Amino acid sequence: MRLRFLCSNHRDWLASNALATFDSWQRSYEHASTLLNEHDAIKAVNYAGCALEAAELLLFYHARQTKNDIGRFTDSALLLCTSLLRTGEPRLACGVIGGTIARLEELLFSGVERRAVLEGCQRLLHVGDHFDQPETTDQTRFSGQVADGLPRHNVH
């Protein structure tokens, strides 16, 4: 995914050391969970993002592709989404869901732990079901000026 919560040096080091990556994931995940429980979602976002990156490294760079590794990746994405939602960032949370599902699809196509991958996707989609949906009849937000300066019209 295109998320970058880890600095490039830390990411490079973790990409070369599976044990350090697991330790980093565990510390980041636990710290994000604690911060979220303490109602400090803004700080939780950073730690949850680091946890997700570490889980992704374990899954895709260190080829740790067991059911537990897929669950760790999914859990980390869900923690980041929850943190983002609590900070009022549903679009970013939706992007995390889409990016995570895209990465899980790669595993699905390569035949890795099919059931675990599908369960992970289902859990992510379930979180997406809880986003506030805009009124489908409210077209006013689509009217007005656009970047080219031409007026837009209300849809009837």
C-alpha positions in Angstrom: 0.0 0.0 0.0 1.1 3.6 -0.4 0.8 4.4 3.3 4.0 5.7 4.9 4.1 5.9 8.6 7.6 4.4 9.0 10.6 6.5 8.0 12.5 5.0 5.0 15.5 3.9 7.2 13.3 2.1 9.7 11.2 0.5 6.9 14.4 -0.7 5.1 15.7 -2.2 8.4 12.4 -3.9 9.1 12.3 -5.3 5.5 15.6 -7.0 6.2 14.8 -8.4 9.7 11.6 -10.4 10.3 12.1 -10.7 14.0 12.5 -6.9 14.4 9.4 -6.5 12.2 7.3 -8.7 14.4 8.5 -6.9 17.5 7.8 -3.5 15.9 4.3 -4.7 14.9 3.5 -5.9 18.4 4.7 -2.7 20.1 2.9 -0.4 17.6 -0.3 -2.4 17.7 -0.5 -2.5 21.5 0.4 1.1 21.8 -2.2 2.1 19.2 -4.8 0.0 21.0 -4.0 1.7 24.4 -4.1 5.2 22.9 -7.5 4.4 21.3 -8.9 3.1 24.6 -7.6 6.3 26.2 -9.5 8.4 23.6 -6.3 9.7 21.9 -7.3 8.7 18.4 -4.9 11.1 16.7 -1.8 9.5 18.2 -3.4 6.1 17.7 -3.5 6.7 14.0 0.3 7.0 13.8 0.9 3.8 15.8 -1.8 1.9 14.0 -0.3 2.9 10.7 3.1 1.7 11.8 1.5 -1.6 12.9 -0.2 -2.0 9.5 3.1 -1.3 7.6 4.9 -3.8 9.8 2.2 -6.4 9.3 2.4 -5.8 5.5 6.2 -6.3 5.6 5.8 -9.6 7.4 3.2 -10.8 4.9 4.7 -9.7 1.7 8.4 -9.2 2.2 9.1 -11.9 4.8 6.6 -14.3 3.2 5.0 -15.1 6.5 1.6 -16.0 5.0 -0.2 -18.1 7.5 -3.7 -17.6 8.8 -2.3 -15.7 11.8 -0.2 -13.4 9.6 -3.3 -12.6 7.4 -5.3 -12.0 10.6 -2.5 -9.7 11.9 -2.6 -7.7 8.7 -6.4 -7.4 8.8 -6.5 -6.5 12.5 -3.9 -3.8 11.9 -6.0 -2.3 9.1 -9.1 -2.4 11.2 -7.3 -0.7 14.1 -6.1 2.1 11.7 -9.6 2.4 10.2 -11.2 2.7 13.7 -8.6 5.3 14.7 -9.2 7.3 11.5 -13.0 7.2 11.9 -12.6 8.5 15.5 -10.6 11.4 14.2 -13.3 12.2 11.6 -11.5 10.9 8.6 -13.9 8.4 6.9 -12.4 8.9 3.4 -9.0 7.9 4.6 -10.5 4.9 6.4 -12.2 3.9 3.2 -8.9 4.2 1.4 -7.2 1.9 3.9 -10.0 -0.6 3.5 -9.6 -0.5 -0.3 -5.8 -0.8 -0.2 -5.9 -3.6 2.3 -8.4 -5.6 0.3 -6.3 -5.0 -2.8 -3.3 -6.5 -1.0 -5.3 -9.4 0.2 -6.5 -10.1 -3.4 -2.9 -10.6 -4.3 -2.7 -13.4 -1.8 -6.0 -14.8 -3.0 -4.8 -15.0 -6.6 -1.6 -16.7 -5.6 -3.6 -19.3 -3.6 -2.5 -18.4 -0.1 -4.8 -19.3 2.8 -8.0 -18.7 0.8 -10.4 -18.9 3.7 -8.3 -16.5 5.9 -8.0 -14.0 3.0 -11.7 -14.1 2.3 -12.5 -13.7 6.1 -10.2 -10.7 6.2 -11.9 -9.1 3.2 -15.3 -9.7 4.8 -14.2 -8.1 8.1 -12.9 -5.1 6.2 -16.1 -4.7 4.2 -18.2 -5.0 7.4 -16.4 -1.9 8.8 -17.1 -0.1 5.5 -20.8 -0.8 6.0 -20.9 1.4 9.0 -19.7 4.6 7.3 -22.3 7.4 7.1 -23.8 7.4 3.6 -24.6 10.7 2.0 -28.2 11.3 0.8 -28.4 10.0 -2.7 -31.0 12.6 -3.6 -28.8 15.5 -2.4 -27.2 16.8 -5.6 -26.4 20.3 -4.4 -22.8 19.3 -3.5 -22.3 18.4 -7.1 -23.4 21.8 -8.5 -21.4 24.9 -8.9 -18.0 25.8 -10.3 -15.4 23.2 -11.2 -11.7 23.4 -11.8 -12.2 24.5 -15.5 -14.5 27.4 -14.4 -17.6 26.1 -16.2 -20.8 26.1 -14.2 -22.3 22.8 -13.3 -26.0 22.1 -13.1 -28.2 20.3 -10.6 -29.1 16.9 -11.7 -32.9 16.3 -11.8 
